[in-house]
Amino acid sequence: MVKGFRGGFGMGGGNMGAIMQQAQKMQRDIEIAKAEIDALEVDATAGGGVVKIVISGTHEIKSLEIDPSAVDPEDVEMLQDLIIAAYNEASRKLAEISSEKMAKATGGAKLPF
């Protein structure tokens, strides 16, 4: 044993058990948060609501609604931009919600996922 070493296994290292329990609880909380995030559906609109998109917590498009007034055969690029804008906004919202849920699960610790 190293001189001055007070911790250790079976030698007054009771904190190790508490740390392991805390880590296991955090792992369970993270798994629950990930499942909740995957089950989410987030929506966003663009163009004053003429394009509405709903994405899942796994970033899959669940639905896309396009108001007929947004369909102009002479300006397809505008419709494409509106769809992209709606998706990006929904994705941003999802990232914000995911970040909040993970922060709760990890007690604010920044962990790579």
C-alpha positions in Angstrom: 0.0 0.0 0.0 1.2 3.5 -0.8 2.1 5.5 2.2 -0.6 8.0 3.0 -3.2 6.3 0.8 -6.5 6.3 2.7 -9.0 5.3 0.0 -9.2 1.9 -1.6 -11.3 -1.1 -1.9 -12.3 -2.6 1.4 -10.2 -0.1 3.3 -12.5 2.8 4.0 -13.4 3.4 0.4 -17.1 3.5 1.0 -17.4 6.5 -1.3 -16.6 4.2 -4.3 -19.9 2.4 -3.8 -21.9 5.7 -3.7 -20.1 6.9 -6.8 -21.0 3.7 -8.6 -24.6 4.0 -7.6 -24.7 7.6 -8.7 -23.1 6.6 -12.1 -25.6 3.8 -12.6 -28.5 6.1 -11.8 -27.2 8.7 -14.2 -26.9 6.0 -16.9 -30.5 5.0 -16.4 -31.7 8.6 -16.4 -29.8 9.1 -19.7 -31.4 6.0 -21.3 -34.8 7.3 -20.2 -34.1 10.7 -21.6 -32.9 9.3 -24.9 -36.1 7.2 -25.2 -38.2 10.3 -24.4 -36.3 12.3 -27.1 -36.8 9.5 -29.7 -40.5 9.5 -29.0 -40.9 13.3 -29.4 -42.6 14.9 -32.3 -41.6 18.5 -33.0 -43.3 20.8 -35.5 -42.4 24.1 -37.1 -43.8 26.3 -39.9 -42.3 28.6 -42.5 -43.7 31.3 -44.8 -46.3 32.5 -42.3 -47.6 28.9 -41.9 -47.9 27.9 -45.6 -45.4 25.1 -44.9 -45.7 23.0 -41.7 -43.4 20.1 -40.9 -43.4 17.6 -38.1 -40.2 15.6 -37.2 -39.5 12.8 -34.8 -36.9 12.8 -32.1 -34.8 10.8 -34.5 -35.0 13.7 -37.1 -37.3 11.8 -39.4 -40.0 13.8 -41.2 -43.3 12.5 -39.9 -45.5 14.9 -41.9 -45.3 17.8 -44.3 -48.2 20.1 -45.1 -48.0 22.6 -47.9 -50.7 25.2 -48.4 -51.7 25.3 -52.1 -51.0 29.0 -52.2 -47.3 28.2 -51.7 -47.1 26.2 -54.9 -46.1 28.4 -57.8 -44.7 26.5 -60.8 -42.7 29.6 -61.7 -41.0 29.7 -58.3 -40.3 26.2 -57.1 -37.1 27.5 -55.4 -39.2 29.5 -53.0 -41.1 26.4 -52.0 -37.9 24.4 -51.5 -36.5 27.2 -49.3 -39.7 27.2 -47.2 -39.5 23.4 -46.7 -35.8 23.7 -45.7 -36.6 26.6 -43.3 -39.4 24.7 -41.6 -37.2 21.5 -41.2 -34.3 23.5 -39.8 -36.5 25.3 -37.3 -38.0 22.0 -36.2 -34.5 20.5 -35.9 -33.4 23.5 -33.8 -36.4 23.1 -31.5 -35.6 19.4 -31.1 -31.9 20.1 -30.3 -33.1 22.6 -27.6 -35.5 20.1 -26.1 -33.0 17.3 -26.2 -30.3 19.4 -24.5 -32.7 20.3 -21.7 -33.7 16.7 -21.2 -30.1 15.5 -21.2 -29.1 18.3 -18.8 -31.7 17.0 -16.3 -30.5 13.4 -16.8 -26.9 14.3 -16.2 -27.3 16.9 -13.6 -25.9 19.5 -15.9 -22.7 17.6 -16.8 -21.7 17.9 -20.4 -21.2 14.4 -21.7 -20.6 13.2 -25.3 -23.5 11.3 -26.8 
